[in-house]
Structure formats: structure tokens, C-alpha cells
Amino acid sequence: MRWTRGWVGVAGMLALTGCGADSAGSEGDVSVPTAEATVAAAQGEVTTLPSTSTSEGRTPTTDSSIETTVADGVFDACAALVTVDLDALLGEPAGLPASKPNESGGGCTVPSLGRESRGRITFDVSSNAPAANYENSQRLFGVDAEIEGLGDAAFASGATLVVLAENTLVSLGVVRWRELGIGGATQPELEVAMREALAALGSMMAPVDDAAAVEGLACSWLAEVDIEGLVGEPMGAPTIEQDGAGAECEVSPIDPASTAYVGLTVSTSVFSEAIEQFAGVKEIFGVDSTVDGLGDEAFHSGPVLAVLSGERTFVLWIMGDIVLGANVDDAELEAAMAQVLAAAGE
């Protein structure tokens, strides 16, 4: 009873990251388009991204208050800059980083602390057709230099560095205020900052469990549940199946004539993809009722209970034999799911 194969597609990513710059005629005068402005340029539109500044200080780059995980399905791009010396990169005291998450990942704008300065740093991460958008950004803004040893491919355009790495497009742009007389950010400076950001992204973007780990654990999590007690008949040994949608542990009855069935599917995603996947599960099954107290979000749909917990989606299906009229009520299904979540460390 394979019901999950292909049950949810990965969410489409939204914005082409900010990339490219106009080389200034005078030293240090650089304009860096934002992610939204880059998309607008390709579409013949004009868009601006507001930035935030403060005169009371900023969060230090090593401050643990900048979240380094994906919380509530929202990706904080600013968390990737925690080890970057923003003051040195900007050439003056940097203000408070402002995160702007979206369906594709997110962006971070770091303004100057000075009220009069127009200096800023823009950092964007996107998985929306990264290879195609990497080529588009090269055509739109030109290539000053191809950079080797940085991601899968990288180029510099003015004071912007664009990297294609592991199916993700990452851009870092710096505008230094020319009134300071310090010139624009150099390519080596951009490379150092980008390497630090990519290292941080590596841990932020990695799934909680890789496919092999989930494959090996799904059945062990389901083993915490008294399956035979719920279904009301002897059940066979669990089997695991893996595909691009996740891993499913299935348990079938020993009696070949029985229609009883138990299945647990676990899917791990990154950024806001988990939220998109869960929305897809709702569309597929329909929602009979919602559930409080299980994960971040949960719902019943007949013999199915689905839970979104962090970056994981759990779908538990427990169904007794139709002929015997064996049913598992919602409370029993919720208790079983609670055992699965506890075993998974959720």
C-alpha cells in the first residue's frame, strides 16, 4: 500500500538572489541590487528592499541571540554572518542585521550604524533554479572574474560575489560609503567573508537526518508503538522503503486476507520547504480535525495522523481490518504518534 511515493514535491524557491553590481566611476561608489531588484530587473520592473538602521548599536557578530537554526520554519540568513567581521567588511561600524526570509531561503541586509552613511551589506540565499539563475546573473551584471575553489562555481562583479554551491545560489554584496575615502570592498575581502558564510550555511542547511539515517530509524521509532494491540491482530515484520519523498516503514498483517495496515513516513526538509510539504500533505489527505500539543502543527484525516515538527514531517497511518471492523480512534492514534515523536527526539 504505497501511498506516499511522490506525495509531495519540493517547494519552488522564489527569488533570484541579489547579484551583480555597477562598477563605480569613482573609487568606492558601488551600487548593489537587492534580491528583489535583481528579479525585477529581469522582468522589467523596479523594486526596492528597505533596510534597517539604528543609532543605538547592533547585535555583535558573535552574539548568540542571532539564531543559527531554522526556527518555526523560518530561515534566518543573518545567522550565516555571525562569524563575519561586518565592521571590517563594511569599512565602518555596522548596524543591526535585518533578516528577510522567503519561500526560497532568505536575505539579510546589514546597514551602516551611521545615520548619514549609505553603506550596507546584502546577503541572499536561494534554491530557486540556482544553476539557471547563476547564468542569468552573469548575463545581467557581467563577470569581472571567475573564482575557483569557491563552491561549485563563483564569480565577482564589482563589489558583489555570487556562488553556486550544492544546489543553492548565494550572493554577498557590499556598498562602502565613498565619503569615507576607503574604496570599495576588494575581491579577497569578499572571498574571506563568503567562505565563512558558506561554512555557517553548511550546518544550517543540512537536513536533521540524511536519507540513510532516516531509513534506518523510521522502523525503530515505530517499534515503540504497540501495533498489534492497536490493530487487534498479529502483524508481520516491518519493512522500509525509501524514495525522494522520504522513508516509510510499513507493517502488514500476517493474515494475507486482512486489510489491516500500519505505515510511518518521515520526511526531512530545509528552510521553509517543510512547511510547503506539510501543506501538500493537507491537500492530499484533507483535514478532518486539527490537533494541539503534537509538534508544530498536526491534523487527523481518517486513519492518518500527520505532524509537522521542526524540519520533519511525520505521517502515521494505522488501520484495522475492514471486515473485522477494527478501528483506531483519534486518541489512540495521537498517543502512538507521541511515542514516535519521543523516540525521534522531537
Secondary structure, 3 states (H helix, E strand, C coil): CCCCCCCCCCCCCCCCCCCCCECCCCCCCCECCCHHHHHHHHHCCCCCCCCCCCCCCCCCCCCCCCCCCCECCECCHHHHHCCCCHHHHHCCCECCCEEEEECCEEEEEEEECCCCCCCEEEEEEECCCHHHHHHHHHHHHCCCEECCCCCCEEEEECCEEEEEECCEEEEEEEECCHHHCCCCCCHHHHHHHHHHHHHHHHHHHCCCCCHHHHHHHHHHHHCCCCHHHHHCCCECCCEEEEECCEEEEEECECCCCCCCEEEEEEEECCCCHHHHHHHHHHHHHCCCEECCCCCCEEEEECCEEEEEECCEEEEEEEECCCCCCCCCCHHHHHHHHHHHHHHCCC
